[in-house]
Amino acid sequence: MSSNVATPSRSLVEKDSMLRLLIRGYESLIVAYSGGVDSTFLASVAYEVLGARSLAVTSRSPSVAPEELAAAVELAAARGWRHMVVDTDEMSDPRYVVNDGRRCFFCKTELYSHLDRVAVAEGITKVANGANVDDLGDYRPGMEAALNFEVVSPLVEAGMAKQDIRDLSKEMGLPTWDKPAQPCLSSRIPYGTSVSIEALTRIGRSEKGLRELGFPVVRVRHYGDTARVEIPLEDFERFESVRSTAEQLVLTSGYEVMELDPKGFRSGGLNTALGKSGVGG
């Protein structure tokens, strides 16, 4: 990744111009497109700059909630992007399944291996991720995998922070501009507890039900047969008014017990076990 990070004084217009200049210089580009705020913005700009020489590629795996994949596919089609879905198989890697602090490294290694092959097959010169400057202070082993595969991070090089990306996404009419972060479902499983398709299915179904109940920011942390629900503290009172319905949704998803975490929602809440923060959970 280049160290050409913008200074804080650079304006939003200047950052946007720099991003487009970088992308134009790639000549052709694959964007690792998850459907989140950052990768959607990057895919959109890449399409505006490069047209058919840009390709958005989305991973399909058990750790991606089905509704997230469906939304990503729908948005790409609505915008007219070249888009491809690839099936990744991180679950076949025991180093991923064991779920230690390097889980994200093995996941991204699997993803970038696929994207490298697509780039060769399509004659595309660069592969990009949606990392932004706010990610640089976090513990993100997936960034190490990006370096190994020479994946570029144009949002970082342009000096864009999360709020910049949200502001520009809103200007561009992207529906993801205010979308809550939605990291992979495996991030809900405590380190040291093996990742399984059964656990991922329970988590995905529970979170989907709770979002549909009106809680867009939610994490269901997986503790065996217990689901520990994290929502923002300001949503607690409303949650209590629908608690019985919420509990039924979670139990129907396969859990035996639902608990509401009294500390509320904390991004990367399970990373305290590593003495780190912000791994993307």
C-alpha positions as CSV (number, residue, x, y, z in Angstrom):
1,M,0.0,0.0,0.0
2,S,1.3,3.4,-0.8
3,S,2.2,5.8,2.0
4,N,0.8,8.7,0.0
5,V,-1.8,9.6,2.6
6,A,-3.5,12.9,2.4
7,T,-3.0,15.6,5.0
8,P,-6.0,16.5,7.2
9,S,-6.3,19.9,5.5
10,R,-7.1,18.4,2.1
11,S,-10.7,19.3,1.2
12,L,-13.3,16.7,0.3
13,V,-13.3,17.9,-3.3
14,E,-9.5,17.5,-3.5
15,K,-9.8,14.0,-2.0
16,D,-12.4,13.0,-4.5
17,S,-10.3,14.4,-7.4
18,M,-7.2,12.5,-6.2
19,L,-9.2,9.3,-5.9
20,R,-10.4,9.6,-9.5
21,L,-6.9,10.4,-10.6
22,L,-5.5,7.3,-8.9
23,I,-8.2,5.1,-10.4
24,R,-7.6,6.5,-13.9
25,G,-4.0,5.6,-13.5
26,Y,-4.8,1.9,-12.8
27,E,-6.3,1.7,-16.3
28,S,-8.4,-1.3,-15.2
29,L,-9.5,-2.4,-11.8
30,I,-11.3,-5.1,-9.8
31,V,-13.0,-3.8,-6.6
32,A,-13.5,-6.2,-3.8
33,Y,-17.2,-5.2,-3.4
34,S,-19.0,-6.4,-0.3
35,G,-22.0,-4.0,-0.5
36,G,-20.8,-2.0,2.4
37,V,-20.4,1.8,2.5
38,D,-16.7,1.9,1.5
39,S,-16.6,-0.8,-1.3
40,T,-19.9,0.4,-2.8
41,F,-18.5,4.0,-3.0
42,L,-15.3,2.7,-4.5
43,A,-17.0,0.5,-7.1
44,S,-19.3,3.4,-8.1
45,V,-16.3,5.8,-8.6
46,A,-14.4,3.1,-10.5
47,Y,-17.3,2.6,-12.8
48,E,-17.6,6.3,-13.4
49,V,-13.9,6.6,-14.2
50,L,-13.2,3.4,-16.0
51,G,-16.6,2.1,-17.2
52,A,-16.4,-1.4,-18.5
53,R,-12.7,-1.6,-17.5
54,S,-13.9,-1.8,-13.9
55,L,-15.3,-5.0,-12.3
56,A,-16.9,-5.3,-8.9
57,V,-16.5,-8.8,-7.4
58,T,-18.4,-10.1,-4.5
59,S,-17.7,-13.1,-2.3
60,R,-20.4,-15.7,-1.6
61,S,-19.7,-17.8,1.5
62,P,-21.4,-18.9,4.7
63,S,-19.9,-16.0,6.6
64,V,-21.8,-13.5,4.4
65,A,-25.4,-12.9,5.3
66,P,-27.6,-13.9,2.3
67,E,-29.5,-10.6,2.4
68,E,-26.2,-8.7,2.2
69,L,-25.2,-10.6,-0.9
70,A,-28.6,-10.1,-2.4
71,A,-28.5,-6.3,-1.7
72,A,-25.0,-6.1,-3.3
73,V,-26.1,-7.9,-6.4
74,E,-29.2,-5.8,-6.7
75,L,-27.4,-2.5,-6.3
76,A,-24.7,-3.4,-8.9
77,A,-27.4,-4.4,-11.4
78,A,-29.3,-1.1,-10.7
79,R,-26.2,0.9,-11.3
80,G,-25.2,-1.0,-14.4
81,W,-21.8,-2.1,-13.1
82,R,-19.9,-5.1,-14.4
83,H,-20.3,-7.4,-11.5
84,M,-19.3,-11.0,-10.6
85,V,-20.0,-13.2,-7.7
86,V,-17.3,-15.7,-6.7
87,D,-17.6,-18.6,-4.3
88,T,-14.9,-18.6,-1.6
89,D,-14.2,-21.5,0.6
90,E,-12.5,-20.2,3.7
91,M,-14.4,-22.8,5.7
92,S,-12.2,-25.6,4.2
93,D,-9.1,-23.9,5.8
94,P,-8.6,-25.3,9.3
95,R,-6.6,-22.2,10.2
96,Y,-9.7,-20.1,9.5
97,V,-12.1,-22.4,11.3
98,V,-9.9,-22.5,14.5
99,N,-10.8,-18.8,14.9
100,D,-7.7,-17.3,16.5
101,G,-6.6,-13.7,16.0
102,R,-5.4,-14.5,12.5
103,R,-8.9,-15.5,11.2
104,C,-9.3,-12.4,9.0
105,F,-5.9,-13.0,7.4
106,F,-6.9,-16.4,6.2
107,C,-10.3,-15.2,5.0
108,K,-8.8,-12.3,3.0
109,T,-6.0,-14.6,1.6
110,E,-8.8,-16.9,0.2
111,L,-10.6,-13.9,-1.2
112,Y,-7.6,-12.3,-2.8
113,S,-6.5,-15.6,-4.3
114,H,-9.8,-15.7,-6.2
115,L,-9.6,-12.1,-7.2
116,D,-6.1,-12.6,-8.5
117,R,-7.3,-15.4,-10.8
118,V,-10.2,-13.2,-12.0
119,A,-7.8,-10.4,-12.8
120,V,-5.6,-12.7,-14.9
121,A,-8.7,-14.2,-16.7
122,E,-10.2,-10.7,-17.4
123,G,-6.9,-9.0,-18.2
124,I,-7.3,-6.5,-15.4
125,T,-4.2,-4.7,-14.0
126,K,-5.1,-4.0,-10.3
127,V,-7.2,-5.3,-7.5
128,A,-8.5,-2.8,-4.9
129,N,-10.1,-3.0,-1.4
130,G,-12.3,-0.5,0.3
131,A,-10.0,0.3,3.3
132,N,-10.0,3.9,4.4
133,V,-7.7,5.9,6.7
134,D,-9.8,5.2,9.8
135,D,-8.9,1.5,9.4
136,L,-5.2,2.2,9.7
137,G,-5.1,2.4,13.5
138,D,-7.1,-0.9,13.9
139,Y,-5.9,-4.4,14.3
140,R,-6.7,-5.8,10.8
141,P,-4.8,-8.8,9.8
142,G,-6.7,-8.8,6.5
143,M,-4.6,-5.8,5.6
144,E,-1.5,-8.0,5.8
145,A,-3.1,-10.3,3.2
146,A,-3.8,-7.3,1.0
147,L,-0.1,-6.4,1.1
148,N,0.9,-10.0,0.2
149,F,-1.3,-9.8,-2.9
150,E,-0.3,-6.2,-3.8
151,V,-3.9,-5.1,-3.4
152,V,-4.2,-1.4,-3.6
153,S,-6.2,0.8,-1.2
154,P,-7.1,4.0,-3.2
155,L,-9.4,5.4,-0.5
156,V,-6.4,5.4,1.9
157,E,-4.1,6.9,-0.7
158,A,-6.7,9.7,-1.3
159,G,-6.8,10.3,2.4
160,M,-10.5,9.5,2.8
161,A,-12.0,8.8,6.2
162,K,-15.3,7.0,6.8
163,Q,-17.3,10.3,7.1
164,D,-15.8,11.5,3.8
165,I,-17.0,8.4,2.1
166,R,-20.5,8.7,3.6
167,D,-20.7,12.4,2.6
168,L,-19.6,11.7,-1.0
169,S,-21.9,8.6,-1.2
170,K,-24.8,10.7,-0.2
171,E,-24.0,13.3,-2.9
172,M,-23.8,10.5,-5.5
173,G,-27.2,9.1,-4.4
174,L,-25.8,5.8,-3.2
175,P,-28.3,4.1,-0.8
176,T,-25.4,2.8,1.3
177,W,-24.4,6.3,2.4
178,D,-25.8,5.8,5.9
179,K,-25.7,2.0,6.1
180,P,-24.4,0.6,9.4
181,A,-21.2,-1.4,9.3
182,Q,-21.9,-5.1,8.7
183,P,-18.7,-7.2,9.1
184,C,-18.7,-10.9,8.4
185,L,-20.7,-13.1,10.6
186,S,-17.6,-15.0,11.9
187,S,-16.7,-11.8,13.8
188,R,-19.6,-12.6,16.2
189,I,-17.9,-15.8,17.4
190,P,-15.4,-15.4,20.3
191,Y,-11.8,-16.2,19.5
192,G,-11.0,-19.8,20.3
193,T,-14.5,-21.0,19.5
194,S,-14.5,-22.8,16.2
195,V,-16.4,-21.3,13.3
196,S,-19.1,-23.5,12.0
197,I,-21.8,-23.2,9.4
198,E,-24.4,-23.9,12.1
199,A,-23.2,-21.0,14.2
200,L,-23.1,-18.6,11.2
201,T,-26.6,-19.6,10.2
202,R,-27.9,-19.0,13.7
203,I,-26.2,-15.6,13.9
204,G,-27.4,-14.5,10.4
205,R,-31.0,-15.5,11.0
206,S,-31.1,-13.8,14.5
207,E,-29.6,-10.5,13.2
208,K,-31.8,-10.4,10.2
209,G,-34.9,-10.8,12.4
210,L,-33.8,-8.1,14.8
211,R,-33.0,-5.7,12.0
212,E,-36.5,-6.3,10.6
213,L,-37.8,-5.6,14.1
214,G,-36.3,-2.1,13.9
215,F,-32.8,-2.4,15.2
216,P,-30.4,-1.7,12.2
217,V,-27.3,-1.6,14.5
218,V,-27.1,-5.1,16.1
219,R,-24.7,-7.8,16.8
220,V,-25.6,-11.3,18.0
221,R,-22.5,-12.7,19.8
222,H,-22.4,-16.4,19.7
223,Y,-21.8,-18.3,23.0
224,G,-22.8,-21.8,22.2
225,D,-26.6,-22.0,22.8
226,T,-26.7,-18.5,24.2
227,A,-27.1,-15.4,22.0
228,R,-25.8,-12.2,23.6
229,V,-27.5,-9.3,21.8
230,E,-25.7,-6.0,21.5
231,I,-27.6,-2.9,20.5
232,P,-26.9,0.8,21.1
233,L,-27.8,1.9,24.7
234,E,-30.3,4.4,23.3
235,D,-32.3,1.5,21.9
236,F,-32.7,-0.4,25.2
237,E,-36.0,1.1,26.2
238,R,-37.5,0.3,22.8
239,F,-36.0,-3.1,22.9
240,E,-37.8,-3.9,26.2
241,S,-41.1,-3.0,24.6
242,V,-40.6,-5.8,22.0
243,R,-38.4,-8.1,24.0
244,S,-40.7,-11.1,23.9
245,T,-40.9,-10.9,20.1
246,A,-37.1,-10.4,19.8
247,E,-36.5,-13.4,22.1
248,Q,-38.8,-15.6,20.0
249,L,-37.0,-14.6,16.8
250,V,-33.6,-15.5,18.4
251,L,-34.8,-18.8,19.8
252,T,-36.5,-19.7,16.5
253,S,-33.1,-19.2,14.9
254,G,-31.6,-22.0,17.0
255,Y,-30.5,-20.5,20.3
256,E,-31.8,-21.7,23.7
257,V,-31.1,-18.4,25.6
258,M,-31.1,-14.7,24.6
259,E,-29.3,-12.2,26.7
260,L,-29.2,-8.4,26.2
261,D,-25.6,-7.2,26.8
262,P,-25.9,-4.4,29.4
263,K,-22.9,-2.6,28.0
264,G,-24.6,-2.1,24.7
265,F,-23.2,-2.2,21.1
266,R,-19.4,-2.1,20.8
267,S,-17.8,-2.4,17.4
268,G,-15.1,-5.1,17.7
269,G,-16.5,-6.1,21.1
270,L,-14.8,-9.5,21.1
271,N,-11.4,-8.2,20.4
272,T,-10.7,-7.5,24.0
273,A,-9.6,-11.1,24.2
274,L,-6.7,-10.2,22.0
275,G,-5.9,-7.0,23.8
276,K,-6.8,-5.2,20.5
277,S,-9.7,-3.2,19.1
278,G,-11.5,-2.6,15.8
279,V,-10.8,-5.8,14.0
280,G,-14.0,-5.2,12.1
281,G,-16.5,-7.0,14.4
